[in-house]
Amino acid sequence: MPMNDHIKKPARKIFSISQLNKQAKNLLETGFGLIWVEGEISNLSIPQSGHWYFTLKDNNAQINCAMFRNKNRFINPPADGDRVLIRTRVSLFEARGNYQLILEYLEPAGFGQLQRQFEQLKNKLEAEGLFSEAHKKTIPHPIYQLGLITSATGAAIHDILSIIKRRFAAMEVILYPVQVQGDRAHESIIQALEVAQQRNEVEALLITRGGGSLEDLWCFNEEALAHAIHHCQLPVISAIGHEVDFTIADFTADLRASTPSAAAEILTPDTQQLLHRLSRLQQQLHQQIKNTLQLKQQQLDWLSRRLINPAQRLIQQHKDLKVQFKRLNAAIKQRLQNFQQLLLSKKTQLRQLAPHQKILTNQQLINQLQQRLNRIIRQILSNQQQKLSSVSHQLDTLSPLATLQRGFTITRTIGKEVINSPSTLKKGELIETVFAEGKLRSKVTQICKK
């Protein structure tokens, strides 16, 4: 038996072409997963099925690509020569053994770069605090003077003016015309912001334009414009593009509206709602005035009950004056006694000291003090006498005797009861009439009614 027959040969694993292609496909799809690839389109074919087939190439190589209808139906078809950025799976077409890419997403290569720039700038400005709610200014409502920063010929301005006219015609709109697309458009918008602040003729500013691609809206993603909006002294509202469009200006502005029309709706109150609110405020004001008048009437009634008759007030003041006069007299007497005691003390001290000249000097001082005291006492007595005379005169004016002095009389019964009506008398009854200087008694002989 040959020696080679004793050597055990390894088992052979034999693949069919189908098995090989299938395993190669699995290795490619699991090994790479979803990846991003950039290249130039050529040989684009779009059959009736709606699928896209093309070659993606660079300067040194190329690869077949397929994008099926369920993935491309919301994307505008590319053209040969377009440079694109794709999100794709690496796969293999088993029937032919062709290595290919199966696309999940496609966008222009420039768009991807712009999107990355957008995200980088957004993160930078957010870290600097430009998007912070603490820096957002309050939007006045309603706005009576609105500054509109947009193109004078765009569709946005017509939509906004139409809504404002319908909802709140009292709003004054001042247009600051600018470029809203192009390399220098952001400079035009910054200049408009500066002009609006210098003029100070509006309450808020609305930066707006209609929809467009990311490239069309790129002027609103400039860092210089973001800082200009952030430092603007006037409240700024942004309404750029469609609802799904977001720009750096939207994040920096004090308020973002999804569309120009939505901004007009937000910034204008409904006239009917205003009229309803005015009517409600009028009713509240009327009720408040009514309540205030009732309160003041109650206060007036309370104060009127506190009023005192002038005669009673004078009588009370006369009593108070007598009390004060007594206290004054007592104080004067006490002070005189104190002075007398002081004089006796001083005399005693003088007698003890005995110098003749000092005695004369002190005597003169005592005389001066005595005279001054007498003047003060006389002045005080005179002032109190005048006050007493004034009060007495007021009392005399209110006295019934003063009334009698003017020719009036008082008729009363013999029992001193004042007669107010003849109906209380009887024929033959004695009555007494009091005059200023005497009395008269008479008998009732006849009672006459009115």
C-alpha positions in Angstrom: 0.0 0.0 0.0 1.5 3.4 -0.9 2.6 5.7 1.9 0.3 8.5 0.6 -2.7 6.4 1.4 -1.9 6.7 5.1 -2.0 10.6 5.0 -5.6 12.0 5.9 -6.6 14.7 3.5 -8.6 17.7 4.9 -12.3 17.8 4.0 -13.1 20.1 1.1 -15.9 22.7 1.4 -17.2 23.3 -2.0 -19.4 26.4 -2.8 -21.8 26.7 -5.6 -21.8 30.1 -7.4 -25.1 31.0 -5.8 -23.8 30.1 -2.3 -20.6 32.1 -2.9 -22.5 35.2 -4.1 -24.9 34.9 -1.2 -22.2 34.6 1.4 -20.2 37.5 -0.2 -23.4 39.6 -0.1 -23.9 38.9 3.6 -20.3 39.7 4.4 -20.5 43.0 2.5 -23.8 44.1 4.1 -22.8 43.1 7.7 -19.2 44.2 7.4 -19.9 47.8 6.3 -23.4 48.6 7.6 -24.8 52.0 6.6 -22.0 54.3 5.4 -21.7 57.8 3.7 -20.2 57.9 0.2 -19.5 61.0 -2.0 -19.0 60.9 -5.8 -20.2 62.0 -9.2 -23.3 60.5 -11.0 -23.0 59.1 -14.5 -25.1 56.8 -16.7 -28.3 57.7 -14.8 -31.3 55.5 -15.8 -34.9 55.9 -14.5 -37.2 53.2 -15.9 -41.0 53.0 -15.6 -40.7 51.1 -12.3 -39.5 54.4 -10.7 -36.2 52.9 -9.5 -32.9 54.8 -10.1 -29.8 53.1 -11.5 -26.6 54.9 -12.0 -22.8 54.8 -11.7 -21.0 56.7 -8.9 -17.4 57.5 -9.6 -14.4 59.6 -8.7 -11.1 60.1 -10.5 -9.9 56.6 -9.9 -12.8 54.2 -9.6 -16.5 53.6 -10.0 -19.3 51.5 -8.6 -22.9 50.6 -9.6 -25.7 52.1 -7.5 -29.4 51.5 -7.1 -32.1 53.6 -5.3 -35.5 52.0 -5.2 -38.8 53.9 -5.6 -39.8 53.7 -1.9 -36.6 55.6 -1.0 -36.5 58.2 -3.8 -40.1 59.3 -4.1 -39.6 62.5 -2.0 -36.3 63.5 -3.6 -35.8 65.4 -6.9 -34.1 63.2 -9.5 -30.3 64.0 -9.9 -28.6 64.4 -13.3 -25.5 63.1 -14.8 -22.5 65.0 -13.6 -24.1 65.9 -10.2 -21.9 65.5 -7.2 -23.9 63.8 -4.5 -23.6 62.5 -0.9 -25.3 59.2 -0.3 -26.2 57.1 2.7 -26.0 53.5 1.6 -25.5 49.8 2.2 -22.7 47.8 0.4 -24.3 44.8 -1.3 -24.0 42.3 -4.2 -26.4 41.6 -7.0 -26.3 37.8 -6.7 -27.7 36.9 -10.2 -24.7 38.6 -11.9 -22.2 38.8 -9.0 -22.0 42.6 -9.4 -20.8 44.5 -6.4 -23.1 47.6 -5.9 -24.5 50.2 -3.5 -28.1 50.2 -2.3 -29.0 53.8 -1.4 -31.1 54.9 1.6 -30.7 58.7 1.1 -29.3 61.1 -1.4 -28.5 64.8 -1.3 -26.4 67.3 -3.2 -22.8 67.1 -1.9 -22.8 70.9 -1.3 -26.0 70.6 0.8 -24.2 68.2 3.2 -21.4 70.6 3.6 -23.8 73.5 4.3 -25.7 71.4 6.8 -22.5 70.6 8.7 -21.6 74.3 8.7 -25.1 75.1 9.9 -24.8 72.6 12.8 -21.3 73.8 13.8 -22.4 77.5 13.8 -25.5 76.6 15.7 -23.6 74.8 18.4 -21.1 77.6 18.7 -23.7 80.4 19.1 -25.7 78.3 21.5 -22.6 77.9 23.7 -22.1 81.7 23.6 -25.6 82.1 24.9 -27.2 83.8 21.9 -30.2 81.4 22.0 -30.8 81.7 25.7 -34.3 82.5 26.8 -32.9 85.0 29.3 -31.9 87.3 26.4 -35.3 87.1 24.7 -37.2 90.4 24.7 -40.9 90.6 25.3 -43.0 91.1 22.1 -45.6 93.9 22.7 -49.2 93.1 22.0 -50.9 94.5 20.2 -48.2 96.1 17.9 -49.3 99.4 16.4 -46.0 100.1 14.4 -44.3 97.1 12.8 -41.1 97.2 10.9 -41.0 94.7 8.0 -37.5 93.6 6.9 -38.0 91.7 3.6 -37.9 91.9 -0.1 -40.2 94.6 -1.5 -41.2 92.3 -4.4 -41.5 88.9 -2.7 -44.7 87.0 -2.1 -44.2 87.2 1.7 -44.9 90.9 1.9 -48.2 90.5 0.0 -49.4 87.7 2.3 -48.5 89.6 5.5 -50.1 92.9 4.4 -53.3 91.1 3.4 -53.6 89.4 6.7 -52.8 92.6 8.7 -55.4 94.5 6.7 -58.1 91.8 7.4 -57.3 91.3 11.1 -55.9 94.6 12.4 -56.0 97.5 10.0 -54.9 99.9 12.7 -51.3 98.5 12.5 -48.9 100.8 10.7 -46.3 98.8 8.6 -43.0 100.3 7.7 -41.0 98.4 5.1 -37.2 98.2 5.2 -36.5 96.6 1.8 -33.6 94.2 1.7 -32.1 91.4 -0.3 -33.2 88.0 1.0 -31.0 85.8 -1.2 -27.4 86.0 -2.3 -23.8 86.4 -1.0 -24.3 90.0 0.4 -28.0 89.6 1.4 -27.0 89.3 5.1 -25.2 92.6 5.0 -28.4 94.2 3.6 -30.4 92.8 6.5 -27.9 94.0 9.1 -28.0 97.5 7.6 -31.8 97.5 7.8 -31.6 96.5 11.5 -29.3 99.4 12.2 -31.5 101.9 10.3 -34.6 100.7 12.2 -32.9 101.2 15.5 -31.6 104.7 14.6 -35.1 105.8 13.4 -36.8 104.3 16.4 -40.1 104.5 14.7 -41.5 100.9 15.2 -42.2 98.7 18.2 -40.9 95.5 16.8 -39.2 94.1 13.7 -40.3 91.1 11.5 -37.6 89.5 9.4 -39.2 87.3 6.8 -39.1 85.7 3.3 -40.8 82.8 1.5 -39.6 79.2 1.2 -36.5 78.0 -0.6 -33.6 75.6 -0.5 -30.9 75.6 2.1 -28.7 77.6 -0.3 -31.5 80.1 -0.9 -31.9 80.7 2.9 -28.2 80.6 3.7 -28.0 84.4 4.2 -30.1 83.9 7.4 -27.4 81.5 8.7 -24.6 84.1 8.8 -22.9 84.6 12.1 -22.7 88.4 11.7 -26.5 88.5 11.2 -27.0 86.4 14.3 -25.0 88.9 16.4 -26.9 91.8 14.9 -30.2 90.3 15.9 -28.9 89.4 19.4 -27.8 93.0 20.0 -30.8 94.7 18.4 -32.6 97.0 20.9 -36.0 96.3 19.3 -37.8 93.0 19.6 -37.2 90.8 16.5 -39.5 88.2 15.1 -38.4 85.8 12.4 -40.6 84.0 9.8 -38.3 82.4 7.2 -39.3 79.8 4.7 -41.7 77.0 5.5 -42.6 75.3 8.8 -39.9 72.7 8.4 -37.2 75.4 7.6 -35.0 76.5 10.5 -32.2 79.1 10.3 -29.8 80.6 12.8 -31.8 83.8 12.7 -34.8 81.8 14.0 -32.9 80.6 17.0 -31.5 84.1 17.7 -34.7 86.0 17.3 -37.0 86.8 20.2 -39.8 84.9 18.6 -40.0 82.5 15.6 -43.1 82.0 13.4 -43.3 79.0 11.1 -44.3 81.0 8.0 -44.8 84.7 7.0 -48.6 84.2 7.2 -48.3 82.6 10.6 -46.2 85.6 11.8 -48.9 88.0 10.6 -51.6 86.0 12.5 -49.5 85.9 15.7 -48.6 89.7 15.7 -52.1 90.9 14.9 -55.1 90.7 17.3 -58.4 89.8 15.9 -60.6 93.0 15.6 -63.7 91.2 16.8 -61.9 89.9 19.8 -60.7 93.4 20.6 -64.2 94.8 20.4 -65.5 92.0 22.7 -62.7 92.8 25.1 -63.4 96.5 25.0 -67.1 95.8 25.7 -66.2 93.6 28.7 -63.8 96.3 30.0 -66.5 98.9 29.6 -68.9 96.8 31.7 -66.2 96.3 34.4 -65.5 100.0 34.5 -69.1 100.9 34.8 -69.5 98.5 37.7 -66.4 99.8 39.3 -67.6 103.4 39.1 -71.0 102.3 40.5 -69.3 100.6 43.4 -67.0 103.6 44.1 -70.0 106.0 44.1 -71.9 103.7 46.6 -68.8 103.6 48.8 -68.4 107.4 48.7 -72.1 107.9 49.5 -71.7 105.6 52.6 -68.6 107.6 53.7 -70.6 110.9 53.2 -73.5 109.6 55.3 -71.0 108.5 58.0 -69.3 111.9 58.0 -72.6 113.8 58.1 -73.6 111.9 61.3 -70.3 113.1 62.8 -71.1 116.8 62.2 -71.7 118.7 65.4 -74.1 121.7 65.7 -72.0 125.0 65.8 -73.8 126.2 68.9 -72.9 123.0 70.7 -69.3 123.2 69.5 -69.1 126.8 70.8 -70.5 125.8 74.2 -68.0 123.0 74.4 -65.1 125.3 73.5 -66.3 127.8 76.1 -66.1 125.1 78.7 -62.7 124.0 77.5 -61.6 127.6 77.6 -62.7 128.0 81.2 -60.8 124.9 82.2 -57.7 126.2 80.4 -58.1 129.6 82.0 -58.2 128.0 85.5 -55.2 126.0 84.7 -53.4 129.1 83.5 -54.2 131.0 86.7 -53.1 128.2 88.8 -49.8 128.0 86.8 -49.3 131.7 87.1 -49.9 131.7 90.9 -47.5 128.7 91.2 -44.9 130.5 89.2 -45.3 133.7 91.3 -44.9 131.7 94.4 -41.8 130.2 93.0 -40.4 133.6 92.1 -41.3 134.9 95.5 -39.5 132.0 97.2 -36.6 132.6 94.9 -36.6 136.3 95.8 -36.6 135.5 99.5 -33.8 133.1 99.0 -31.8 135.6 97.0 -32.4 138.3 99.7 -31.2 135.9 102.3 -28.1 135.2 100.3 -27.5 138.9 99.8 -27.9 139.6 103.5 -25.4 136.9 104.1 -22.9 138.2 101.5 -23.6 141.9 102.5 -21.6 143.7 99.8 -23.5 146.9 99.2 -22.8 147.2 95.4 -23.8 143.6 94.8 -27.0 144.1 96.7 -27.9 147.1 94.5 -27.1 145.2 91.3 -29.1 142.2 92.4 -31.9 144.5 93.5 -32.0 146.1 90.0 -32.0 142.6 88.4 -34.9 141.6 90.7 -36.8 144.7 89.7 -36.3 144.0 86.0 -37.4 140.4 86.5 -40.4 141.6 88.4 -41.4 144.1 85.7 -40.9 141.4 83.0 -43.0 139.0 85.0 -45.8 141.6 85.4 -45.8 142.3 81.7 -46.0 138.6 80.9 -48.8 138.2 83.3 -50.7 141.1 82.0 -50.2 139.9 78.4 -51.4 136.5 79.2 -54.4 137.8 81.1 -55.2 140.2 78.2 -55.0 137.4 75.6 -57.2 135.1 77.7 -59.7 138.0 78.3 -59.9 138.6 74.6 -60.6 134.9 73.9 -63.2 134.9 76.7 -64.8 138.0 75.3 -64.9 136.5 71.8 -66.5 133.3 73.1 -68.9 135.3 75.2 -69.9 137.4 72.2 -70.5 134.2 70.2 -72.6 132.8 73.0 -74.6 136.1 73.2 -75.3 135.9 69.5 -76.8 132.4 69.9 -78.6 133.4 73.2 -82.4 133.7 73.1 -82.0 137.1 74.9 -80.3 138.4 71.8 -83.3 137.4 69.8 -85.5 139.3 72.2 -83.4 142.4 71.8 -84.2 142.4 68.1 -87.9 142.8 68.8 -89.0 139.2 69.1 -91.0 137.8 72.1 -91.6 134.5 73.7 -95.1 133.5 74.7 -95.6 130.8 77.3 -98.1 129.5 79.8 -98.0 130.6 83.5 -96.2 127.3 84.1 -93.3 128.5 81.9 -94.1 126.2 79.0 -93.4 127.7 75.6 -96.5 127.9 73.4 -95.8 126.7 69.8 -99.3 126.5 68.5 -102.6 128.2 69.5 -104.4 124.9 69.4 -102.9 124.1 72.8 -104.7 127.0 74.5 -108.1 127.4 75.8 -110.3 130.5 76.1 -109.9 132.3 79.4 -106.4 130.8 80.0 -103.7 133.1 81.3 -100.5 133.4 79.2 -97.3 135.3 79.7 -95.4 137.2 77.0 -91.7 137.8 77.6 -90.0 140.9 76.1 -86.4 141.9 76.2 -87.1 144.3 79.1 -90.1 142.8 80.9 -93.1 140.5 80.8 -96.8 140.9 80.0 -99.6 138.7 81.2 -102.9 138.4 79.3 -106.0 136.3 79.0 -107.0 134.3 75.9 -110.3 135.6 74.6 -110.3 134.2 71.1 -108.4 131.5 69.2 -108.0 132.0 65.5 -106.9 129.3 63.2 -105.1 129.7 59.8 
